[in-house]
Amino acid sequence: MERVGSKDAMHESWRAPPLPVQVSRRNFEGLFVHALKPTGAFAQSLRDIGYDAEVFQEYYPLTVWRAALGVARRFACAGQPLEEANRALGLRYVEGFAQTLVGRIFATAAPLLGTERCLARLPMYLRAGREDMRMGVEAVGLRDWRVRVMDGDPLPDFVAGVVEGVLRHTRADTRVEVLERQSSGYLLRVSWGEE
């Protein structure tokens, strides 16, 4: 006699535990190697939390990324409120990424793609940096879009800065606002004037 649900329970027990969230070294290089270029105490503080630009490592735990952003806020955004500092770091991240080979290609193509096509590709761009995050984009009006991000460790102002920085490459006067903040994600409003 078979017990109801026993196969499901057995199958569940055989699943591997979820892997910890990993962040690509490209994220670190864009912000730290190309944009902020830390030296002295700044660089040492990054080494202390587990990131050393001189040591090649393909992925880092999300905890190291978050700690590195904390170090960056302390050194590069001293005195700024948390939300402003995170947005500023998001903008700087895009500046640094634009100096990489892939970033230069994107920066060249962005004006040709235009704001709407860049927005439509945002989910793909985001997954290149963090595979655990999910993003949905939707046009709700003329030059007015909503970006919903599902993220178990949300940092909405940083991502708002990233989105704004990416869309600046389209040469549109873009505004990105955080409309909702939740423990599992957030909602951004993206609007812009005529291109």
N, C-alpha and C positions, 0 to 999 in steps of 0.2 A: 504494500500500500504506500502510495506516495503522498507526502505532506504537501499541501498547497503552499506555494511560495518557497519551497526548499531549494529548488534550482536557482531561483532569483537570488536568494540569500547566499548560496554557494558561489554563484557567479560574481556577486558584489564583493565577496571576500577575496576573490582572486585578482581583482583590479589593483594595479599598482597605485600607490598614493600619488596625489598630484605633485608635480615637480614645482619647486619654488620658482617664483617669477624671476626671470633673468632679463637684464638690460644689456643691449649690445654696446660694445666699446665705441661704436660710431657716435652714440649719444654723448659719451664722455669726451670724445675727441672734438666733436662739434662745439661743445660748450667750453671745455677747458683748454684743449690744445690750440684751437683756432680763434676762439673769441676772448676768453679771459686771460689766458697765458699766465697762470699763477707761478709765483716765485717765492722764495723765502718762507715765511711763516704760513702763507696761504698754501703753498705746495706741500709743506710738511704736514699741515692739518689734513690735507687730502690723503696723504700717505697714511696718517694715523687712523683714518676711518676705512682704509682698504683700497684706495685708488692711487696708483702711481703711474704717471704718464710714461715713465721710462721702462716699465715692465709690460710686455705684451700679454694681454688677456682678452679673449674673444667676448666673454660675457661676465657680468657682475651681478650679484644678488640685488634685488630691488632695494633692500635695506641700505646697501652701499650707495646706490644712486640717490636715495632720499637724504642720506647723511651728507653726500657730496653737495647737494643743493643747499643744505643747511650751512655748510662751510662757505659756499659761494655767496649766500645771503650775508653772512657775517663779514666777509672781506670785500665783496664787490658792490654790495647794496646796503652798507652800514647806515643805520638811521632811518631807512625806509620802512613803512608799515609792511607787514608780511605779504599782503595781497599785491601791493605795488612791486615789492621785491621779486616775488614769483613771476609776475608778468614781465618785468624787466629781464629776468633770466631767460624766460621763454623767447623774448625778442633777440637777446644775445645768442641764444642757442641757434636760431635760424641764421643770424649773421655768420656765426662760425661754420655752420653746415654749408653755407653758400661758398665757402672757401675750399671745400673738398671737391674732388673730381665729380662725384655724383651731384653735389650741390651746384657746381658751376653749370652743369648740363641743365639742371632744373631751372636755375636762375635765367638762363638764356631762353628756355622754352616757355616759361611762365607768361611773359607778355603776349606771346602768340596764342597760348591756350586761353587766356582770359580768366576772369575771376570765377565764373560759374563752373567752367571745366576743372579748374584747380580745386574748387570746393568739392566737386563730385569725386575727385581723386583723393581727398583727404583721408578716408578710411584706409586706403592702401598705404599712404605715406605714414600714417600713425602705426600701422602694424609693423612697418619696417623698424620702428624704434622699440615697440613693446607689443609682443604678440598677445598678451593677455587682455589688452584693452579692446573694446568694441566701440565703433562710432557709426552713427547714422546721420546722414545729412538730408535736408528737405527744404525745398524752396517753398516759402509761404506767401511770397509777394514779389513784386519787382525789386530786385537787388536787396532782398530780405530773406535770409535763410536761417534755419535752426540746425544746430549741431548737437546731437545727444551723445554723450560719452558714458559708457558703462565701464566703471573702473573700481575695483575693490579697494584701491588706495588712491583716492582722487586728489588731484592737485589742479583744480579748475583754472586758477589764474595763470599758472605756468603754461597750460595748454592754450588758454586764450591768447597769451603772448606768442606762442608758436604759430597759431592759426593766423593771427594778425601779421606776424613776420613773413609767413609763407605768402599771404595774399598781397603784401606790399610789393612783391616781385611782379605782380600783374599790373602794377602802376595805378591801381585803384585806391582811392582814399577810403580805406576800410576801417570799420569800427566793430570791435568784438566785445560783447557784454556777457557777463555771467548772469543768467536769469534764475537758475535754480542750483542749489547745492544740496546734495544728499550723500549719505555714507557710501552708496554704491555707484555714484556717478554725478553728472551735472548736465545742465542744458546751457548752451551758448547761443546768443543771437549774433549773426553776422550781417552787417548792412554796409552799403557803400554807395557813393555818388556815381554819376555817369563816368564811364571809362573813356 
